[in-house]
Amino acid sequence: MFEIDPNSQSNLDEVTTSHVHLDVAVDFGGKVLRGSAALDMQALKHTQEVVLDSAHLVVKSASLVDAAGQTTALSFDTSTKHKIYGTALRMALPEPVAAGDKFRIVIEYETTSKGGAIQFLTPEQTLGKSYPYLFTQCEEIHARSMFPCQDSPSVKIAYSAEVQ
């Protein structure tokens, strides 16, 4: 198998992501994000599995959304762990997809304080000293700790977000 990116556990040679929509709520007290990531994907070749990169995330559910908006719950596995690259999120598709097929996967999840992408500052750490602050840094391999994704520079993803 041709290895596109040795730093990614996702199946980059089988599927690609074109867009992700994040719908998350910020919990400043708990220093976490809770919500969902909806990934618009396309099969590059015949496959029955989507594998995404994740790190220090609590995955609650995964579902496939068809063109009519019907959702099908997906079984998923997070047992493949790597000490540097995080956890592979493996999702079995209910039916194989062929090259060119487009589909959407929605993942409900929560971040943890161990992830490297999200940093929280207390009000006392900010210039105005009135409000807490959140910033992100996804470079290197940290995007996978903010949401499940194909965390590789070989995948260029448009995005939208609703943050509460």
N, C-alpha and C positions, 0 to 999 in steps of 0.2 A: 504494500500500500504506500502511495506517495504521501509523505508527511508535509503538509502545508506549513504548519507552525508547531514546533516542538513544545511551545509554552502553553498550548491550548489542548484541553481534553475533548473539545467539541468535535463533532464529525463534519468538519469544514469541507471535506471533499464530497459529501452527500447532500447537504442542505446549506442554504445561505439565508441570512436575514436582510430584508430590505428596509424595514421600519420597525421601531419599537415605540409603544405608547406606555408611559409610566403614569400610574394613578396611585399616588402615595400620600400618606399623612405623616407628618413629622411629629414625633413624640420627644420634645426637648428634655423632659424629665427622665425618660428611659433611654435617651440617646439612641433611638432607633427610627427607622422608616418602616411603615406597614402599608401594604397595598398589593398592587398587581402590576405585572409587566405583560403587555400584549405584543407578541412578536409576529410580524408578517413575514412568512418564510416561503421559499421556493426550493423544490427538490432539484438537485443537480444530476441525480441519477436515482435509480430504483432503490428505495430504502423503506424500512418499517420502523425506524427509530430516529429520534432526535436527541442529540447529546449536547448539552450546554455547559459552559463553565460556570461555576459558582464557588464562593468561598465564604464561610462563616454566615451562611444564610439559613433561615428556617423555612423550608418549603412546606406550605400547607396543602396546596392542591395544584393540579395541572389539568387543563382541558383543551380540547381541540374544538375550534369554532368553524363550522362550514359556511359556505357562501350564503345560505339562507338564515344564518344566525343561530342555528341549532348547536348546542354544546354537548360534547361527549367527554366524560371524565377519562383521564388518562392515568394508567398506572405509572408510577415513577420510582426510581431507585437512586439513592444517594450514598451507596456503600463504597463506591470507588473513590478513595481519598489519596491525595498526594501531598506530602508535607510542604511543598512549595506552591504547587499549582491549584490547590484547593480540592473541591469535590466535583466530580462529574455528575451532572443531573441527567439521568437517562430516562427518556419517556418513550414507551412503546406506543406506536400508532395503531389504531384499531384495524386499519387496512393498509397495505403497502401503497406508497405514492410513487409515481413515475417521474422521470426527468421532465421538468417544466411545470409540474403541478404546484399550485399556490395554495397556501393554507395559513391559518392563524392559530397560535398557541398562546393561551393565557395562563399565567402562573401567579398564584396568590402566595405571598412570601413576607418575611420580616427580616430585617438586617439584625446584626448583633454588634456589640461593642468591639469585637475582635477584628472586624473588617477594616481594611486600610483606606478605603475610598472616601469615607465620610468622617469629618471631624466636627466636633461640637465645642463651642466656646460658651462659657457662662457669661451672664451680663457683666460681671466684674472684669472679665478679660477683654471687653470691647471698649472702643473709644468713648461711647456715650454712657456706658455702664448701666444701661436701662433694659436692654433686651438681649436674649441669648442669640447666638449666631451659628449658622451651619454652613460649611463649605465642603466641596468635593474635590478629589484629586484622583482621577482614574488612570493616569499614565502607568506605564509598565503593565502590570497585570492586576490592577485594583478595581476595574469596572465590575468584575465578577463578584465583588463583595458589596456592590450597590444594587445589582439586579442580575438574575440569571441571563447569560448572553453568550454569544460567540466572541470571546474576549481576545481578538486577534486583529492586528493592523491590516490583515488581508480582507477583512469584512468592513465595508463602509456602510454605516447605518444612519438613516435619517431618523429623527426622533421627535416626539411631542410629549408633553408632560402636564399633568394636573397635580399640583402640590398644595396640600392644605396644612 
